[in-house]
Amino acid sequence: MTITQNASLLGFNTFGIDVKTDMLIEYSTVDELREILKTYINQSTKYLHIGSGSNLLFLSDYKGIILHSQIKHIQITSENSEFVYLKVGSGVLWDDLVAHCVENAWSGIENLSLIPGEVGAAAVQNIGAYGVEVQDVIESVHAIDINSGEIHVFKKEDCQYDYRESIFKNKLKAKFIILSVEFILTKKPNCQLNYQHLEEEILKNGDINLMNIRKTIISIRESKLPDTKVYGNAGSFFMNPVISKKQFENLLITYPQIPHYFISENEEKIPAAWLIDQCGWKGKQIGNAAVHDKQALVLINKGGAKGSEIAFLAQQIQKSVFEKFQINLSPEVNYI
């Protein structure tokens, strides 16, 4: 366990916002976390548990305690000829897990390559990309009750997963801390290649196999997303909005080329990046905050930006999109 007073959070948020917290506590075992909860956390304590901060926007210094997991293990709990079951610590970097699985020819999360963050946060956020969501491979989530210190095992159906949603983001928010996640992966390739032109791009690089899928997706993501070491960012800032079929059909009259994804007989999903681009925001800058010139869904810190500058830019984008399309954009990023 390490405890740092008046700690900088510059290395704990990918936006590169230079803020501090009163206290930063990192733990490596469940017993250490229990001790922290008993000693430092009570009903009057303001605290926040974070991963690598890839989904956070700090608007100011955090007046409280920041907790961070260093529980890092990848264990095979069981396997057979078809499947392998893994138990993975909450502090494992997500992309390290993907790389490990691809190297061992375990299929299921290769489409989620290069997504930033840690395993615990991935299970909370229900991360997704290229037609795959992490809920597709989750068996269960192990979490500790902050008040009692008891460990609960949530089966996938208990987690109430939806698009970028889970029970840990709403009903049980701030009530449990994720300790580990159990995954089920296939030993035979179970490739999901229906997303846009993904298969076509993979074939340009060679055969369809896990390593090539990962290589291609990394290449695509790197071509669209700026390096956080160069320009701070949180990847996709907004969620893709889901609208009614009636509203979509009305939009088609004016915008016959509008991209969309079928959700149900009553709903369609519209790419937020297209909406933002249509409003002329790509490459635009306000203060030290800007919209990435290669991907309108990504907001970037051009250097020295405050969280409030990023938030103001996001607000102006939301306003423009609503005025033009009557569609509300919801941030995927959490404001702190």
DONUDO-916647 format. One record per residue (C-alpha): x, z, y. Coordinates in steps of 0.02 Angstrom, whole numbers, padded with zeros to 5 digits, always signed. Each point is the difference from the previous one (the first is absolute). Last residue first. Layout:
<pts>
XZY...
</pts>
This chain:
<pts>
-00762-00590+00753-00083-00171-00007-00019-00066-00177+00038-00185-00028-00128-00110-00087-00081-00019+00170-00182-00057+00001-00046-00166+00081-00180-00015+00061-00076-00174-00005-00109-00068+00139+00104-00161-00008+00070-00029+00175-00037+00166+00085+00038+00097-00159+00165-00087-00027+00055+00027+00180-00044+00186+00000+00089+00030-00165+00154-00086+00069-00004+00107+00157-00015+00158-00105+00147-00051-00109+00108-00026+00155-00051+00172+00064+00043+00080-00168+00172-00079-00002+00031+00062+00177-00065+00174-00045+00123+00010-00143+00141-00020+00124+00107-00155-00003+00189+00017+00012+00037-00171-00071-00109-00150-00036-00113+00110-00105-00107-00119-00100-00182-00036-00040-00030-00104-00157-00165-00088-00034+00050-00146+00111+00139-00052-00118+00144-00110+00057+00006+00046+00186-00023+00185-00036-00122+00079+00121+00092+00106+00128+00035+00175+00062+00136+00042+00127-00111-00032+00150-00139-00117-00054+00060-00148-00103-00084-00158-00067+00079-00090-00149-00166-00031-00086-00140+00063+00113-00092-00161+00037-00174+00056-00050+00002-00122-00146+00159+00086-00061-00088+00168-00005-00145-00071-00101+00118-00090-00118+00105+00157-00028-00157+00102-00037-00035-00111-00150-00190-00009-00025-00085+00081-00150-00174-00061-00049-00156+00099-00044-00176-00017-00070+00023-00097-00161+00161+00097-00025+00179+00007+00061+00042-00183+00023+00157-00026+00103+00006-00088+00167+00098-00121+00108-00093-00069+00153+00011-00190+00000-00182-00029+00052+00023+00112+00154-00155-00019+00110-00128-00027-00138+00104+00100-00123-00018+00154+00110-00188+00001-00029+00027-00014-00188+00120+00148+00007-00125+00106+00097-00133-00037-00131+00118+00035-00145+00036+00171+00073+00175+00045+00053+00154+00076-00085+00145+00025+00118+00181-00022-00056+00083+00167+00037+00110+00012+00154+00184+00042+00026+00072-00102-00144+00182+00049-00014+00035+00168+00082+00123-00059+00132+00166+00040+00082+00096-00155+00047+00179-00021-00062+00013+00138-00130-00184-00028-00041+00047-00177-00056-00134-00118+00066-00142-00056-00113-00051-00180-00030+00155-00081-00078+00046+00165-00083-00171+00011-00080+00011-00176-00071+00176+00027-00068-00048+00166-00077-00152-00084-00079+00109-00138-00072+00131+00118-00074-00134+00112-00075-00089-00148-00080+00167-00069-00060+00046+00165-00082-00169+00018-00081-00005-00175-00073-00077-00166+00050+00141-00125-00009+00103-00062+00145+00011+00030+00187-00125-00133+00053-00111+00062-00141-00018+00166+00090-00060-00084+00160-00134-00099-00093-00057+00156-00092-00019+00093+00165-00098-00135+00091-00152+00108+00044-00009+00151-00117-00039-00059-00176+00168+00051-00073-00036+00163-00092+00127+00004-00142-00034+00104-00154+00170-00019-00082+00007+00091-00167+00069+00176+00003-00148+00056+00105+00001+00142+00125-00098+00162+00006+00043+00117+00143-00001+00188+00021+00028+00068+00176+00096+00154+00054-00008+00149+00116-00135-00052+00124-00046+00135+00125-00181+00059+00005-00120+00067+00132+00065-00096+00152-00124-00142-00035-00109+00039-00150-00159-00086+00060+00089-00133+00102+00173-00069-00032+00027+00090-00166-00166-00067-00065+00074-00173+00012-00003-00149+00116+00104-00153+00041-00140-00107-00077-00087+00121-00117+00057+00138-00116-00111+00149-00036+00145+00104-00071-00108+00075-00138-00013-00169-00089+00189-00007-00009+00009+00169-00084+00046+00144+00114+00111+00133-00077-00003+00163+00096+00145+00121+00024-00040+00173+00067+00087+00064+00156-00163+00080+00057-00012-00057+00181+00103-00160-00003-00074-00058-00166+00141-00095-00085-00016-00180-00055+00024-00104-00157-00075-00175+00013-00065-00094-00151+00002-00167-00092+00052-00110+00145+00030-00184-00038-00142-00090+00091-00007+00142+00129+00164-00070+00068-00091-00152+00066+00037-00180-00049-00057-00166+00075+00158-00037+00099+00016+00174+00074-00069+00175-00022+00030+00182+00042-00130+00126-00057+00042+00112+00149+00007+00165-00094+00082-00074-00155+00128-00094+00105+00034+00160+00099+00055+00089-00157+00105-00147-00058+00100-00018+00161-00005-00121+00144+00039-00182+00033-00077-00146-00094+00148-00102-00060-00082-00054-00164-00186+00031-00025-00024-00161-00099+00120+00071-00131-00117+00146-00029-00081-00038-00168+00133-00056-00124+00139+00098-00086+00149-00113-00034+00126+00144+00016+00081-00076+00154-00174-00033+00070-00048+00182-00023+00157+00068+00084-00018-00121+00146-00181+00053+00026+00049+00184-00007+00139-00026+00127-00129-00092+00107-00110+00154+00006+00137+00121+00048-00011+00149-00117-00058+00157+00092-00166+00018-00092+00084+00009-00170-00047-00129-00131-00082+00023-00170+00005-00163-00095-00106-00067-00143+00060-00157-00088-00120-00122-00080-00013-00134-00133+00111+00048-00147-00021+00185+00036+00056+00120+00134-00006+00182+00053+00054+00116+00141+00137-00113+00065+00075+00092+00148+00046-00056+00175+00060+00147+00103+00021+00039+00184-00081+00154+00074+00078-00003+00174-00166+00029+00085-00017+00022+00188-00091+00133+00100-00013-00005+00190-00041+00166+00085-00081+00020+00170+00000-00069+00175+00036-00182-00040+00082-00088+00147-00108-00140+00072-00102-00153-00050+00076-00009-00174-00060-00157-00089-00001+00018-00188-00015-00120-00147+00183-00025-00042+00038+00183+00032+00114+00020-00150-00123+00117-00084-00088+00128+00108-00085+00169-00018-00065+00067+00165-00014+00177+00062-00091+00105+00129-00004+00177-00063-00154+00107+00037-00070-00009-00177+00168+00041-00078+00159-00095-00042+00174+00075+00017+00029+00126-00139-00129-00037-00134-00004-00188+00027+00189-00007+00009+00020+00104-00159-00123-00114-00090+00100-00150+00060+00160+00075-00067-00084+00033-00168-00060-00181-00006+00177-00061+00020+00107-00098+00125-00058+00064+00170+00025-00056+00179-00053+00106+00149+00004-00066+00179-00039+00124+00140-00052-00011+00182-00013-00188-00014+00090-00132+00102-00035-00173+00069+00101-00161+00019-00121-00133-00063+00092-00116-00120-00159-00084-00061+00062+00033-00177-00030+00186+00018+00104+00137-00080+00172-00048+00065-00049+00029+00181-00088+00161-00049+00128+00112+00084-00006+00182-00053-00029+00148+00116+00039+00115-00147+00059-00071-00165-00044+00076-00169+00073-00066-00162-00063+00041-00174
</pts>
